């Protein structure tokens, strides 16, 4: 049902005839006028102590998250905490490192800079319109991905020159195929790191310690964040080299866990939290036919981090914490001050947790290169998909209500609540 709600609204509302992206933007405003007359989305989320935006890694697919963010901001839904991994960390830093009125523009500037129109973009756009779901789009996307692999992406990464490999000799050499120096400049151009470190929005960036293999979160609660922390979170080997920070070396956090939900929900003290979890890889798929689909499915499984399993696991654990509150209240007086009761009290949690789950759904023509297919047309498609899915999600404003505090977390997503697999 990808984008179908957007189409339904457009067909019934006074906004038809505009280009697709503009229609989606206008339909959000129209939805707010027709369905939220008695209040606003800001009013709905006001009872929560914090609103968290959790962003998965996924390379070029990350434009989907930018579309989600635009949809949320259009409804005056602004996170107080953004946690990301890999490309999710870049999007997160762009949000935290800009004032509210500049955040969408910063995201747009970043994605336009790293995925600019090609000289033959007009011909490609015509081809896509003539055969929107056909095999020719797969050919176009594969060609775009090959260009990226050979030439890199402006403002993001570039291939290391052959001289670096030749000069190193047979037993040593560069530790990555690409140089991410262009990304550092892009981040410095578009992100105010002083703003990030003032802590207006909490920012958490997932990475992995190369020496220990353990996950680490660079968090504004514990670290002073710079461009190197964002780059470390997205340093996926062997494409990108580990990033040195204070004598340690760090790779992409997706090597261990590509979804930073645990980091948010395990934070102490626990508070009433509304989570928008935006995933780029679907855990559910089909049996592959051919090697390209094998490679794609392998990535889906690896980087989805068992998306729904982990969400269900976190939900189960939070339910147990809620139930501990009730159990502790029923303890006899002579047991309430024991060390065992104190340990249970530390683990208990009476906070409400509401998870709104948005998951990117692959297009029929996408292949295993979808995470490094950085064409301008592909970027726009992903952005529009995120915007449309956010619109469809916010058509259910009741989902944003604070759930019962001792009833366990509540999870909503379009696919699960509509009874359809992703």
Helices and strands as residue ranges (DSSP letters): H 4-12, H 20-35, H 41-45, E 50-55, G 59-62, H 63-74, E 81-85, H 87-96, G 100-102, H 103-114, H 121-130, H 135-151, E 158-159, H 162-168, E 178-179, H 181-190, H 193-198, E 202-209, E 215-219, H 227-233, E 243-245, E 248-252, G 253-255, H 261-265, E 273-279, H 291-303, H 307-329, G 333-335, H 339-347, E 353-359, G 370-372, H 376-394, G 397-400, E 410-413, H 414-417
